[in-house]
């Protein structure tokens, strides 16, 4: 295998007149898209970018992101995708750590780049629109069609950064083989595979590996049409599904929760959808149930990480178990291990009743191995040493997720290891309580964290977003949980909030909730 962008070259040759990207009523054909990537690659060469150099892409979901990404790969460069919501301090770390010398961004974000520039190696800024201190995107393009620069399988293609919820974000070194192999795996997840007549909704942010691989690259590898949306809006997404007869939607649980809570949901015709997938964080079973009831389509849950390109597990139409993250993809291996790296015993069949099961006896850490597992973290030798274990001829990556597996090799995630609450000597997994809260008719969203407690060490607190017409009380929520959970698991505190702090990919930032609680305690 060579440069993964050759897959797009092949698609363009096979489907030159088909729509590659549809945005804001305009179609960009595969022929036009491939020509644009060449023009961008030529612009990079004129700007002095050489193979292996880092190119920052600091954009929302726009056609120019897709062109910049694949144009940079065509030039042999390494893409450093960056969240367009980040401020100068945050992108300063990403640019400085990666050594990026060129950044593509919005005109409105050029001042943010400039503020961070002195601490970085950035020499060139390319902007969408005219602005002082940057070259406009259109002026940057050079009307040439350079050949694709050869890259080895283990050469780095992309350097996304972890979310940094437990410290400074780390650069993840993903190779051409990592990304290409996982995109090919992902194209085969659908019944009959991703097809040229598919239309894929691009609501997942492209700076994140999930949207990058599972939506963008699978579409472009297959000749499908990609429909990017710069920001998440449930009404806009539903309208686009209906008007453009979208066939594929990849999303995170928070998006599906937003959809099922739309008051006018029955006004949208989404019957064109043939495949819907959830990943990025645990999917509450109540959200899955309501979505499938509303749309009469199965919602498939999968699992992956930035470090695994991302997909490692998936529920397929032929092998589906709600409540599970599914089985491993072909070529990927996984197991649940204890602290001595010994496999934990399997249950006969999952999911188990977590309220009636001694989870400590069946759970361990999920570890994975395969062609999609990252090369390592950028300039973090100590971190690399801690997250990999060489065993049985495999290089196993420690995910940090606690789970169990069953006799048919379906895997189940209980919670993140760092989210587990230890109260009075008992282990409590927040997800179990969150699942119950989602079943309450007056709860629109919920998150559970551990907070300090003098007697128990920690105790359970629930942050609840009530439905608009809710009249429930904190005591009612506590009693509701106590009716279904062991006493030590039920929330001792409940706080109603307007919204939960989330990353752009929908993960609840529980550290913010814990910090908020600590700040409240300090103020008392």
JOQUINOR-V684778 format. One record per helix or strand. SS is the DSSP state (~ for helix, > for strand). FROM is the first residue (numbers start at 1). TO is the last residue. If there is no record, write none. Layout:
# JOQUINOR-V684778
SS,FROM,TO / SS,FROM,TO
This chain:
# JOQUINOR-V684778
~,6,14 / >,19,23 / >,26,29 / ~,30,46 / >,54,58 / ~,63,74 / >,78,81 / ~,88,98 / >,102,106 / ~,107,117 / >,124,128 / >,135,136 / ~,137,140 / >,156,161 / >,171,175 / ~,176,187 / >,199,202 / ~,209,222 / >,225,228 / ~,234,244 / >,248,252 / ~,253,260 / ~,265,267 / >,275,279 / ~,285,295 / >,299,305 / ~,306,308 / >,310,314 / >,316,316 / >,319,319 / >,326,328 / >,333,337 / >,343,343 / >,347,347 / ~,359,361 / >,364,369 / >,376,377 / ~,381,387 / >,388,391 / >,394,406 / >,411,416 / ~,417,419 / >,421,423 / >,426,428 / ~,430,438 / >,443,453 / >,457,466 / ~,474,484 / >,493,496 / >,502,502 / >,508,508 / ~,510,523
